[in-house]
Amino acid sequence: MDIKAALVDKVVTLKPEQTVEEAVALFKKKNIRSAPVVDGKQLVGYFSLRHLMKGLLPVSVDTDLGMRVPLGAAPGLEKRLRKLKPQPVSMLMERDMPVAKPDMPLWEIIGLLTQTGRPLPVTDAEGAFVGLVSELTALEALEAEG
């Protein structure tokens, strides 16, 4: 079984230049937590509330002495959020992510879904975004077969 039965092709997407604030407003409106980032037809990344939360945390480095030292920490999370809201989602998005191809078997997709823990973008051979497969749609496709 291939992924066509599990593919969701009507998906909320973001553009790389959209602001974090616009993305969060869209997430609230659509009741979602993440979206693929598409430039034209090309998948260029994936942005989620998790990426935003990671952006709120201070950057830290591990020293040779085994200590973790925070760098550039803002006084408060609210201030960091105010600074991040006008930034483009391309600043925080995940760029190197697993993607599925339309000819992949469903068992392989389920393996990737297990690794990522989130919906999986599907691209064609040229890297154009064609949709998503989620844990739920994969299960529904399996149930339809059985």
Secondary structure, DSSP 8 states (H G I E B T S, - for coil): -BGGGG-B-S---B-TTSBHHHHHHHHHHHT-SEEEEEETTEEEEEEEHHHHHHHHS-EEEE-TTS-EEEES--S-HHHHHHHHTTSBGGGTSB-S---B-TTSBHHHHHHHHHHH-S-EEEE-TT-BEEEEE-HHHHHHHHHHH-
